[in-house]
């Protein structure tokens, strides 16, 4: 990147083009995503047409859509030749319907029919992840025949670790690992050597469940079937890695109210409105907390120390609640939290809230009492902190479960709701107890 930047600054575009097209498509995509907008368009114009398809496939959705918006249908059809069906489907789904149909019409009949089969399924399901480049064989064949059949191919699909065994109706029967094919007696049949204990993936299975299956079983590829067991295609580990990365990005960015495809170098006028929406939502919750404080304005005027100590109660509750929320959201995302263990988790977080509440309440009580030379204010803040930490632990555990049941993403909305609850409970408990004591 340093060499390319230097070449761009000096205007030696011939060197830039040579270096750029000597990189793998994934590195070119990384370079484009790591460059400010004005450099991106210059670099993209220098990418050879033969590399454009692979480079587009590696880009994030937002940047990919920007480049696609400036292309004609025939150009899109040309640069996507040779890409896997699922990758082409991902690209076409970002185009307007009219352009998508123009691209499909520009393809030959065989490519179009395969692609339409993949595009029929939602992109967040096994059908949307699969590609149709499978090698199928029959169980009655001998391994020698299979080997001769493979030699007739100019190449076999990438990530091929086994051949898929089907019957005359193309229904999935089993798998023949390549390692078994290469070392076994050529005279034995496929039926004798095939593996039948790996279940195929249903075409409508969510992509997150597909990722868990691959992670749990260390698969490189897996067959995909319809509701009748008919083979439709296969999913490979490279597509599953993309799902895992996208889920991780989603969880991280959602905590700040941003999309997982947020462009690091997006223009100011595009980024500012997106962030403004989330800031507005947070402002509403801040007003709620402020209105609670306003209810106890008279007490605060009497005891100024309360204004100094208020942030401590709210902050400790917010941190404790966020810890619990993060653990629960992660557990839900990994499929570890279910009806059979929800109450155990809630009880655990409740006990943790009590233990940490008592511990830190004692510390803060001593510190506040020595600071303001008033043991009563130490007892008040201690009681408020226990109440808020217990509430934070309970809310952090229950909130994501309720949101998941209501089909709301807890990673997106959980933080805002949790912060509001801990702020309100913290202020009410602290200022309410102070009002009772100093009234």
C-alpha positions in Angstrom: 0.0 0.0 0.0 2.9 2.4 0.8 4.4 1.7 -2.7 1.1 2.2 -4.4 0.4 5.4 -2.5 3.8 6.7 -3.5 3.2 5.8 -7.1 -0.2 7.5 -7.1 1.2 10.6 -5.5 4.0 10.8 -8.1 1.6 10.2 -11.0 3.4 7.1 -12.3 0.1 5.3 -13.2 1.8 2.6 -15.3 3.7 1.4 -12.2 0.4 1.5 -10.3 -1.4 -0.6 -12.9 1.3 -3.2 -13.0 1.5 -3.5 -9.2 -2.2 -3.6 -8.8 -2.9 -6.3 -11.3 0.0 -8.4 -9.9 -1.9 -8.7 -6.6 -4.4 -11.4 -5.8 -8.1 -10.2 -6.1 -8.5 -10.3 -2.3 -5.6 -8.0 -1.8 -6.9 -5.6 -4.5 -10.2 -5.5 -2.7 -8.5 -4.8 0.6 -6.6 -2.0 -1.0 -9.8 -0.5 -2.4 -11.5 -0.7 0.9 -8.5 0.9 2.7 -8.4 3.9 0.4 -10.2 7.2 0.5 -12.9 7.7 -2.1 -10.9 9.8 -4.6 -8.2 7.1 -4.8 -10.7 4.3 -5.0 -12.1 5.3 -8.4 -8.6 5.8 -9.8 -7.6 2.4 -8.6 -10.7 0.7 -9.9 -10.3 2.1 -13.4 -6.8 0.5 -13.4 -8.0 -3.0 -12.5 -7.9 -5.3 -15.6 -11.3 -6.5 -16.9 -10.2 -10.1 -16.2 -9.8 -9.3 -12.5 -12.8 -7.2 -12.0 -15.2 -10.0 -11.2 -13.0 -11.7 -8.6 -12.3 -8.3 -7.1 -16.0 -7.3 -6.9 -16.7 -10.7 -5.2 -14.2 -9.8 -2.4 -15.5 -6.3 -1.7 -18.0 -5.4 1.0 -21.6 -4.9 -0.1 -21.6 -1.1 0.1 -18.5 -0.5 -2.0 -19.4 -3.3 -4.4 -22.8 -1.6 -5.0 -21.0 1.7 -5.7 -18.9 0.2 -8.5 -21.9 -1.9 -9.9 -24.0 1.3 -10.2 -21.7 2.6 -12.9 -21.8 -0.6 -15.1 -24.0 -1.7 -17.9 -25.8 -5.1 -17.9 -23.5 -6.6 -20.6 -20.4 -5.5 -18.7 -21.7 -7.1 -15.4 -22.5 -10.3 -17.3 -19.0 -10.4 -18.8 -17.0 -9.8 -15.6 -19.0 -12.4 -13.6 -18.1 -15.2 -16.0 -16.2 -17.9 -14.2 -17.4 -16.9 -10.7 -19.3 -19.4 -8.5 -23.1 -19.3 -8.8 -23.5 -18.1 -5.2 -21.0 -15.3 -5.8 -22.7 -14.1 -9.0 -26.1 -14.3 -7.2 -24.7 -12.0 -4.4 -23.6 -9.5 -7.0 -26.8 -9.5 -9.0 -29.0 -9.1 -5.8 -27.4 -5.7 -5.3 -28.6 -4.5 -8.8 -32.1 -3.1 -9.6 -34.4 -5.8 -10.9 -34.4 -4.4 -14.4 -30.6 -4.6 -14.7 -30.6 -8.1 -13.1 -32.9 -9.5 -15.8 -30.8 -7.8 -18.5 -27.7 -9.5 -17.1 -29.5 -12.9 -16.9 -30.7 -12.5 -20.5 -27.1 -11.8 -21.6 -25.9 -15.2 -20.2 -26.2 -18.5 -22.0 -29.1 -20.8 -21.2 -27.1 -23.2 -19.0 -25.5 -20.5 -16.8 -28.8 -18.6 -16.5 -30.7 -21.7 -15.3 -28.1 -22.6 -12.7 -28.0 -19.0 -11.5 -31.8 -18.7 -11.3 -31.8 -21.8 -9.1 -29.5 -20.2 -6.6 -31.3 -16.8 -6.7 -34.6 -18.4 -5.9 -33.5 -18.8 -2.3 -32.9 -16.0 0.3 -29.3 -15.1 0.6 -29.3 -15.9 4.4 -30.2 -19.5 3.9 -28.3 -22.6 2.8 -29.9 -22.2 -0.7 -28.4 -18.7 -1.0 -25.0 -19.9 0.1 -24.8 -23.0 -2.2 -23.2 -23.3 -5.6 -24.1 -25.9 -8.2 -20.6 -27.1 -9.2 -21.0 -30.6 -7.8 -19.5 -33.9 -9.1 -22.0 -36.7 -8.6 -21.6 -40.5 -9.0 -23.8 -43.6 -8.7 -23.3 -46.2 -5.9 -23.1 -49.2 -8.3 -19.9 -47.9 -10.0 -16.5 -49.3 -9.1 -13.8 -47.0 -7.9 -11.8 -47.6 -11.1 -14.7 -46.3 -13.2 -14.9 -43.3 -11.0 -11.2 -42.5 -11.3 -11.5 -42.7 -15.2 -14.6 -40.5 -15.0 -12.6 -37.9 -13.0 -9.7 -37.9 -15.5 -12.1 -36.8 -18.2 -12.6 -33.5 -16.4 -10.1 -30.7 -17.3 -10.4 -29.7 -13.6 -12.5 -30.4 -10.6 -14.3 -27.7 -8.5 -12.3 -26.0 -5.8 -12.8 -27.2 -2.2 -13.8 -30.7 -3.5 -13.0 -33.1 -0.7 -15.5 -35.8 -1.6 -17.8 -36.9 -4.4 -21.5 -36.9 -3.9 -23.4 -40.2 -4.4 -26.9 -39.9 -5.7 -29.5 -42.3 -7.1 -31.3 -42.1 -10.5 -33.6 -39.5 -9.2 -30.7 -37.3 -8.0 -31.5 -38.0 -4.4 -28.6 -37.8 -2.0 -27.4 -41.2 -0.7 -23.9 -40.6 0.7 -20.4 -39.2 0.2 -17.2 -40.8 -1.2 -14.1 -39.0 0.3 -11.3 -38.4 -2.2 -8.8 -39.7 0.3 -10.7 -43.0 0.3 -11.0 -43.1 -3.5 -7.2 -42.7 -3.9 -6.1 -45.4 -1.6 -8.8 -48.1 -1.9 -8.9 -51.2 -4.1 -10.1 -49.9 -7.6 -12.3 -53.0 -8.0 -14.6 -52.4 -5.1 -17.9 -50.5 -5.5 -18.7 -47.0 -4.4 -21.5 -48.5 -2.3 -18.9 -50.4 -0.2 -16.7 -47.4 0.5 -19.1 -44.4 0.7 -19.9 -42.6 3.9 -23.6 -42.4 4.9 -23.5 -40.9 8.4 -23.2 -37.3 7.3 -26.6 -35.7 6.9 -27.1 -33.2 4.0 -28.1 -29.6 4.7 -31.7 -28.6 4.1 -31.9 -25.9 1.6 -33.9 -23.6 3.9 -31.6 -23.8 6.9 -30.5 -20.4 8.1 -26.9 -19.5 7.3 -26.0 -19.1 10.9 -27.0 -22.7 11.6 -25.0 -23.8 8.5 -21.9 -22.1 10.0 -22.4 -23.9 13.3 -22.6 -27.3 11.6 -19.4 -26.6 9.7 -17.7 -25.4 12.9 -18.9 -28.3 14.9 -18.0 -31.0 12.4 -14.9 -29.5 10.7 -16.4 -29.8 7.3 -14.8 -28.5 4.1 -17.9 -28.9 2.0 -21.4 -30.2 2.5 -24.3 -31.2 0.1 -27.5 -29.2 0.1 -30.9 -31.0 -0.6 -34.5 -30.0 -1.0 -37.4 -31.2 1.1 -37.5 -34.5 -0.9 -33.8 -35.2 -0.5 -32.9 -34.2 -4.0 -29.4 -32.8 -4.4 -29.4 -29.1 -5.3 -25.8 -28.1 -4.8 -23.1 -27.8 -2.1 -21.7 -25.3 0.4 -18.0 -24.8 0.8 -16.0 -23.6 3.8 -15.0 -20.3 2.1 -18.6 -19.2 2.0 -19.1 -20.3 5.6 -16.1 -18.1 6.7 -17.8 -15.1 5.1 -21.0 -15.9 7.1 -19.0 -16.1 10.3 -17.2 -12.8 9.6 -20.4 -11.0 8.6 -22.1 -12.2 11.9 -19.1 -10.9 13.9 -19.2 -7.6 12.1 -23.0 -7.4 12.6 -22.7 -7.9 16.4 -19.9 -5.4 16.7 -21.4 -2.6 14.6 -24.9 -3.1 15.9 -23.8 -2.2 19.4 -23.2 1.3 17.9 -26.3 1.3 15.8 -24.4 0.9 12.5 -24.7 -1.6 9.7 -22.1 -4.4 9.3 -21.3 -3.1 5.8 -20.4 0.4 7.1 -17.7 1.8 5.0 -14.6 3.0 6.9 -13.9 5.6 4.3 -17.5 6.5 3.4 -18.2 10.2 2.5 -19.2 12.6 5.2 -22.6 13.3 3.8 -23.5 9.6 3.7 -22.1 8.8 7.1 -23.4 11.7 9.2 -27.1 11.0 8.6 -26.7 7.4 9.6 -25.1 8.2 12.9 -27.5 11.1 13.5 -30.4 8.6 13.7 -28.8 6.6 16.5 -27.7 9.7 18.3 -31.3 10.9 18.3 -32.5 7.7 19.8 -29.9 8.0 22.5 -30.8 11.6 23.1 -34.4 10.5 23.9 -33.1 8.0 26.5 -30.9 10.7 28.0 -33.9 13.0 28.4 -35.7 10.2 30.2 -32.8 9.9 32.7 -32.7 13.6 33.0 -36.4 13.9 33.8 -35.9 11.4 36.6 -33.1 13.5 38.1 -35.4 16.6 37.8 -37.9 14.9 40.1 -35.3 15.1 42.9 -34.1 18.6 42.2 -35.0 19.8 45.7 -33.0 17.0 47.4 -29.9 17.7 45.2 -30.0 21.4 46.1 -30.0 20.4 49.8 -27.1 17.9 49.5 -24.7 18.9 46.7 -22.7 15.7 47.3 -25.5 13.7 45.6 -24.8 15.4 42.3 -21.2 14.4 42.6 -21.9 10.8 43.4 -24.8 10.2 41.0 -22.7 9.2 38.0 -20.9 6.5 40.0 -24.2 4.5 40.6 -25.3 4.8 37.0 -21.9 4.0 35.5 -21.4 0.8 37.7 -24.9 -0.4 36.7 -24.3 0.3 33.1 -21.0 -1.7 33.0 -22.4 -4.6 35.0 -25.4 -4.8 32.7 -23.3 -4.6 29.5 -21.1 -7.5 30.7 -24.2 -9.7 31.2 -25.8 -8.5 27.9 -22.7 -9.3 25.9 -22.4 -12.8 27.4 -26.1 -13.5 26.6 -26.0 -12.1 23.1 -22.9 -14.1 22.3 -24.5 -17.3 23.7 -27.7 -16.7 21.7 -25.6 -16.1 18.5 -23.8 -19.4 19.1 -26.9 -21.3 19.7 -25.9 -22.2 23.3 -29.0 -20.6 25.0 -32.3 -22.4 24.9 -35.4 -22.9 27.0 -33.8 -25.6 29.1 -31.0 -23.4 30.4 -32.4 -19.8 30.4 -33.5 -19.8 34.1 -30.1 -21.2 35.1 -28.4 -18.2 33.4 -30.8 -15.7 34.8 -30.3 -17.0 38.4 -26.5 -17.0 37.9 -26.5 -13.4 36.7 -28.8 -12.4 39.6 -26.4 -14.0 42.2 -23.4 -12.4 40.4 -25.1 -9.0 40.6 -25.7 -9.5 44.4 -22.1 -10.5 45.1 -20.6 -7.7 43.1 -23.1 -5.2 44.4 -22.3 -6.0 48.0 -18.5 -5.9 47.3 -18.4 -2.6 45.5 -21.1 -1.0 47.6 -18.8 -1.5 50.6 -15.9 0.0 48.8 -17.8 3.0 47.5 -19.6 3.5 50.9 -16.2 3.8 52.7 -14.8 6.1 50.0 -17.9 8.4 50.0 -18.1 8.6 53.7 -14.4 9.6 54.1 -14.7 12.0 51.2 -17.7 13.9 52.4 -17.3 13.1 56.1 -20.9 11.8 56.3 -21.5 8.1 56.9 -25.2 8.4 56.0 -24.4 9.3 52.4 -22.1 6.3 52.3 -24.9 4.0 53.4 -27.3 5.5 50.8 -25.0 5.1 47.9 -24.2 1.5 49.0 -27.8 0.5 49.1 -28.4 2.2 45.7 -25.4 0.4 44.1 -26.6 -3.0 45.3 -30.1 -2.3 43.9 -28.7 -1.1 40.6 -26.2 -3.9 40.1 -28.8 -6.5 40.8 -31.2 -4.8 38.4 -28.4 -4.5 35.8 -27.6 -8.3 36.0 -31.2 -9.3 35.8 -32.0 -6.9 32.9 -28.9 -7.8 31.0 -29.9 -11.5 31.2 -33.7 -11.2 30.5 -33.6 -8.4 27.9 -31.9 -10.3 25.1 -34.1 -13.4 25.7 -37.3 -11.3 25.4 -36.0 -9.4 22.4 -35.1 -12.7 20.6 -38.5 -14.0 21.3 -40.0 -10.8 19.9 -37.8 -11.2 16.7 -35.8 -8.1 17.7 -32.0 -8.1 17.3 -30.7 -7.8 20.9 -27.3 -6.7 19.6 -28.9 -3.7 17.9 -31.4 -2.4 20.5 -30.3 -4.1 23.7 -27.6 -1.6 24.7 -29.9 1.4 24.5 -32.7 -0.2 26.5 -30.2 -1.5 29.1 -28.5 1.8 29.5 -31.9 3.5 30.0 -33.0 1.0 32.6 -29.7 1.2 34.6 -29.7 5.0 34.5 -33.3 5.3 35.7 -33.0 2.7 38.4 -29.7 4.0 39.6 -31.0 7.6 39.9 -34.3 6.6 41.4 -32.8 4.4 44.0 -30.0 6.8 44.9 -31.9 10.0 44.9 -35.1 8.3 46.3 -33.2 6.9 49.3 -31.5 10.3 49.8 -34.9 12.0 49.8 -36.3 9.7 52.4 -33.3 10.1 54.6 -32.8 13.9 54.3 -36.5 14.8 54.2 
